[in-house]
């Protein structure tokens, strides 16, 4: 028995342990972070991503790039998760979070080469992240819902560097108006649900034609051409039931033996549809949005009464209509009462870039609004949509938290300096980990300088000098190459952008560091230590 081999893992399983596993994981994570590094900041470059179907996405949004890239390596996927979480939580700062995670791993590798154990590095990193949150609180600026000027600055900062930058003033204004419209005051503060803002994209026209609608835009046309094109003082009915006859749940057979019976059958069908339409008419509704189908005969009776109707409206659109107009979504036509109806100043059908759409506008106090985006081409509109998504999220986050910080790399430099001071007060090897964490934070201003074609060393020296003099808002103006007060330069970001990026990057780095054994089943190439394939220009 002594010479008999014992097989624990399936044949073909790849296993990498110790420093090899750690080295491979760190290398893969760094490769992903480096892929998006050149996109950071207003002067960042764009990436063109082509999928297997030949569809093209052109963007410099970190989360979009990492989502579209077909990444195989499991450690590299963790960096993708960092960007995804940042996008879900804040909307902006996805590239910052990704490159910070990559830099933390790079610095950890230096410490491991010095013989410091991963658990000590992890402990030091966590301590540094916790201290960073405290330091950030000392450089925050308060913002309120009424301070539209500052909110527009936040939106402009998020849009800067994206394809929509040339019209950022217009988009920032739309963003702030939309967010303020859907913001709800609760006992715990202001709550903003960006899903209540519907974005309709239309290729054609200019970005300047983009507009905010105090109501909802539905990408549907009226069901009957003879229905009115517009309805003033609309009384709106929302139905999730079809305005047509129900079919039997099981196969049924109706035997008709004479023409009279046939006529009676048709008359009864017509009477049932007429009764359904009659209940809608008697409720006082003059606009109907139906989630399901509307029978041809019902369409005829509705248009005779001058009622505007849409069918096959999406559930999400019905919910937004309910929030905008105050109407209740009804599941039974028999239950309609006047109190269930919503109201809007006007409902009309408009032709937008060759597509007929329904506009529900001038709602009394809408809790859901729409933005119609225009752009020269499909790619321009897609780029606008991504920029607007980021702007809406950051303005919403700034309103919820009520705290913002200056941008342009100034928070990272301030954190780096203060963490270095804090590290010297610690005992034990954690001091080295905190010190390396402080160095890693410098990757953000350094990358901003590199992407703007500036000398990163000179820039870093000047920024540190300004911060040591007490100018905590000193950051890099990438357009002039000078270190200036970012608050006066209108470059501001929500506090949560920084705290979330630091926390997510730290957690991902710590998780990757603690892996010392990678076991990949046969057929999976990710665990064996291969580098993720990257396009050469990345």
N, C-alpha and C positions, 0 to 999 in steps of 0.2 A: 504493500500500500504506500510505502514511503516515496516511491518514484511516480505515483499516479498524479497527473496534474488535475487541479480543481478549477473548473470554469465558473466564474461568478457572473461575469458580464457576457452579453450575447456576442456572437461572432461578428466581427466588423466594427465593434464599438471602439471609438477613439477616446483615449484618456490622456489628459495633460495635467501635470501636477506642479506644485511649488512655484518657483520663480518663473518657469516657462509659462505656466497658466496665467500668472499675474502679468507677465510681460506682454503676452499676446492680447489679453483683455484690454490692458492700458493702451497698447498700440492701436487696437481697433477703435476704441473710444476716442482717442486723439485724432485719428484719421477722419472720423465723422465731424468732430469739432472743427478741424482745419478746413473741411469742405465748405462750411458756411462762414468761415472767418472773414473772407474778403467781402461779404455782403454787409458788414456792420457799418452803421453810420450813414449820414447824408451823402457821402461820397462813395459809398459801397457799390460794388458791381452787382449785376444781375446774373442769374443762372437760367439757362434754357434747358428744360427737362422734357424729354420726348419719351412717351410710354410705348408699350409694345404695339398699340393700335395706331401709333403715329401722331397722337394728339400732343400738342405742344403747350407747355406752361412756361411763361417767362415771369420770373419774380425774384425779389431779394428778401422775401419773408422766410425767416429761418424754419418755422414750423411747416410751411408749405413745401419747402425744398426737401426737408428730411422725410416728410410724409410721402412725397412723390418718388424719392429714391428707393430702389428695391434693395434694402439692406438685409443681409443674411446673418451676420455675426451677432450672437446673442448679447454680448457686452455693448456692441455698437447700438443695438436696439434700445438699450437703457438711456442713451443720450437722446434718442428720438423721443422717448417717453418724457424726458425733461422738457423738451421743446413743446410737446403736446400739452403737458400740464400747465406750463407757463401760458400757452395760448388760451387754454380753457379758463384759467384763473384771472388773467390780466389782459390778454389780447396782444400785448406788445412785450418786447424784451426777450423774444424767443432765441434770437442769435446770441444775445448776451449770456443767457442761461447756459446755452450749449458750449460756447467757447470757455466759459468759466469752469464748467465741469471738466472739460479737456485739460485746462491749465492746472486745476487742482490735482489731477491724476499725474500730470507731468512732474509737478513739484513733489508729489508723494514718491515717485520713482527715485528722485534724487535722495530723499530721506532713506528709502529702503536700501539704496546703494551704500549709505553711510552705516547701515546695520540697525536701523530703527524699525521695530516691529510694527506691522500694520495696525494692530489694535491701539497702539499708542498714537499713531498718526490719526486714526479715526476719532479717537477721544479728543485730540487737539483740534481737529477740524470742527467737530461738533461744538466745542467750547468757543472757537473763533466765530462760528456762525451765530451762536447765542449772543456773544459780545457785540457782533456787527449790528444786530437788531437794536441793541441799546444805544450804540453810537449814532445810528441813523436817526433815532428820535431827537437827537440834539440838533440836527440840521434841517428839520422839517419846517414847512410853511403851511399854515392853515388856509383852507379854501372853502367857500360857502356856495350854496346853490345860486345865489344872486350875483356872484362874481363872474359874470359871463366872459369878461375880458380874459381872466386867467384860465377859465375852462377852454376858451378858444385857443389859447397858447398851448395847452396840453394836447388838444386835438391836432394842432399844427405840427407839434413835435413828433407825434406818432406818424403823421402822413409824410413828413420830410424824408427824402431819400427813396421814396417809392415812386412809381410811375405817375402818380397824381399830384406830384409836388408843385407843378406849375399853377395849379388851381387850388392850393391848400387853404387859402383864405375862405373861398366859397364853400369848400367841403367842411372846414372847421365850423363855419357858421351853421350849416345844415346839421352837423353832428350835435352841437350844443343844444340847438332848438329841439331836435328829436329826443335827446336824452332827458332834457328838462320836462318835455311833454309826458313822458312815461314814468318819470321818477315818482315814487310813492312814499309819503311820510308815514312811518310806523312808530310804535313805541320805542323801538330800539334804534331808530335813526332813519336815514333815507335808504330806500331799497330800489335798485334799478335792474329790471329784467330786459336785457337787450333783445331778447326774442320777441318782445312786443313791438319792435321796430322792423317793419317789413321792407326789404330792399328788392325793388324790381329793376332788372338790368335790361337796357335796350341799346343795341348797336345802331348808331345813326345819330346825327346831330352833334352838338358840341358839349363838352363837359359843363360849360356855362348854362346849358339848358336843364341841368339836374335840378330837381325841386323837392321840397318837403310838402307832403300832403297831410293836413290835419284830419286824417281818416285813413281809409284802407284802399289800396289799388288791387283789383283782382284781374288776373290775366285771362279773362273770359269775356265773350260778347253775349248780348241778350239772346234768348232762345228763339225768338220770333222776330222777323224783320219789321212787322207792323207795330211792334211795341214802341212806346215813346223813347226818343233818344236821351231825354233827361227828365228827371222828376224832381220838382222843388218840394221842400218841406216833407221829405221822405219819411214814411212810417214803415220801418223795416222788420220783416218776418224772417227768422232763421229756422230752417227745417232740416232735420236729419232723416226725415221719412220721405219716401218717394211719392210724388203726386201722380201716381198711376196705380192700376189695379194689381193687387198682390196675386202672385201665382201660387198654386197649391204646393205644399211642401212635398207631397208624394205624387206620383203619376196618377192623373185622374182622367176619366173619359166622360164627355158629355154627349148624350145621344139626342140628336135633333131629327125629328121625323117629318116636319112640315115647314113650309116657308114662314108660316105665322110664328112658329116657335123660334125660328131663326131671328125674326124681327124682334120678338120679345126679348130674346137673349141680348141682341145688340142694343135695344132700348134700355135694358137694365144696366148694361155696362156704361152707357152714356150717362144715365141718371146718377150712377155711383160717382163718376168723375165730376159731374156737374155739382153734386153735393159737396165733394171735397173742395172744389174751387169756390163754391158758395160760402163755405165756412171761412175761407181766406178773405173773400170780399167783405163779408159781414164783420170781420175783425177790424176793418179799417186800414189794413195794410195796402200800400201801393207799390212796394218793392219786396220781392221774394228771392231769397238765396237758398237753394236746395242742394243738400249734399249728394242726393241721388238723382234719379231720372225724373223728367216731367213728360207725361204723355202728350202726344201731338194734339189731341182733342183739348186737353187741359191748357196747352199753350194758346189755342184758339180762344177759349173762354177768357183766359187771363188778358190777352191783348185787346179783346173786346171791351174790357173794363179799364183799359189804359194802365194795366199793372206791368211793371218792369220785372222780368224774372231771369235768373241764372240757374243753370243746373250743373251737377257734378263739381261742386265747389269743394276744395280740399278741407279736411277737418281742421287743419291748422289755420286756414283762412277764416273758417267759421268762428273759431275761438277768438281770433284777432278782431273780427267784425263785432263779436259780442262785447269785447272790451272797449272798442271804439264807439259803438252806437248805444250800448246799454241794453241791447236785446238779449233775450234768453234763447238758448238753442232748444227747440221743441222736438220731441220724438213722436208726438201724436197730434194730427191735425184737429182731432176732436177736442183737444185741450186748450185751443188758442183763446187767449183773452187779450184785451187791449193793453193791459199792463205788461204783457210779455214782449210787446213790440219795442224796437229801438228807434232812434231818430237821427236824421242827418239833414243838413241844410240843402244838400243837393246830391243826387245820384245821376251820373251821366256816363255815356259811352263815348270814348275818345279814340281817335286813330293815332297811335304812337309808333312812329317808324314803320308803318305798314301793318301793324298789328292792332286789332280792336281790343280795348281794355275798358273795364268798368271802374269808375272813380266814385268812391263814397266820401264826400268831402263836407267840410264845415260842420263836423260833429260838435255838439255842445261842450263836452269835456272829455275828449278822447283819452283813453288809457292805452291806446295802441295807435301808432302812426305809420306812414309809409314814406320811403324816399325813392324817387324814380331817378335812376342813374343813366346818363347818356354818355356815349363816347364814340370816337370815330370808327373803331373796329371792335371785334369780339374780344381780342386780347387786351385792348385798352380798358374795356368795361370790366373784364375779369380782374385786372390790376386795380382798378378803382374800387371794386367790391372788397378786395382784400384790405386795401388801405383804409376804407371806411369801417370795415369790421374792427380793425385794430383801434381806430379813433373812437368808435362808439364804446368799446370795452374800457379803454383807459379813462374816458370822461366819466363813465358810469362808476368805475372803481374809485376815481378821485372824489366823486360826490358821496359815495358810500362811506369812505374812510375819512374824508375831509382833510387829508394831509398829502402834501406833494413835496418833491425835492427838486433842486436844480439838476440839469442834465449835463451833457458834454463831458462825461467822465469825472465830474467834480466829486460825486458821492464816493466813487471807488478810490480816488486819491486820498480823500479825507479818511475813509475806512482803513486804507493801507497804512497811513501814518499813525493813526491812533491804535491800530492793532499791533503794530511794531512796538509801540510804547508799552502796550498791555503785555506783550510777550515777555518783555524784559522783567516784568514783575512776577512771572510764574516760576515755579521750581520744577525740576525734572525735565524729561525729554519732550513733554507736551509743548514746552516753550518753543522748540524748533518747529513743531507742526504749525503752531499759531503764526510763527514768523513766516513760514512758507505760504500759509494761507493769505497773509498780508501781501506777499509778493505776487501771488496768483491774481489778486484783484486788479493789479496794475495792467493786466492783459487787455482790459477794456479801453482805457485811454490810449494805450500803446497801439492797439489795433486801429482805433479811430485815426490816429496820426499816420500810421502806415497806409491806410486806405485813402487818405487825403494827399498822399505823396509828400508828407512832411517827415522830418527827421525825428523818430520816436524818442531818442535819448535827450535831445535838446528840449523837446516838448515836455517830457517827464520832469526834467530838472526844473524848468520854469514853473510848472504846475505845483510841484512840491514846495518850491520857494514861496509861491503865493499863499498856499495853505498854511505854511509855517508862520507867515505874517498875520494870519487870522482871517484871510479871505476864504471862507468856507464854501463859497459859491463859484470859485474860480474854476473854469473848465476850458476846453479847447474849442475855439471857433474855427471849424475846418475850412471855412471860406477864405479867411484872412491869414490863418496859420498862427494867430496870436492867442494868448491865454487871457480871457476876459471874464467878467462877471456874467454867468449864464442866466441869472434871473433878469438882469437888465437886457440881455440878448433874447429874451422870450423863449428860452429852451428849458422846459420844465416837464417833469414826469410824475406819475403817482408814486407814493412811497411803496405801495404794494409791488410795483414792478421790480424794485430792488430787493425787497425782503423775500419775495417768492423766488426770484432768480437765484439768490444766495442759498436759500434753504433747499430748493430742488437740486441745484448743482452739488451741494454738500452731500445730501442723502445719496444721490446717484454715485458720486465718487467713493463714498464710504462703502456702499454696497459692492462696487466692483473691486475695491481694495481687499475686502474680506474674503474674496473667492480665492482658494488655493488649489482647487481640484475641479477640472472641467471634464465631465463625462458626456460624450455625445454619441447617441445611438447611430447605428449604421444608416448611411443615406443622408446624414446631416453633416455638412461640411463646416458649420459655424464653430463647433467646439474645438476642432483640432488645432486651431491657432492660425489659420489662414487669414491674411488681411482682407478686409472688405474691398471689393473692386471699386475704384473711384475713377471717374473720367479724368483724363490727364490735365485738363485746364483747371481742375479744382485743386 
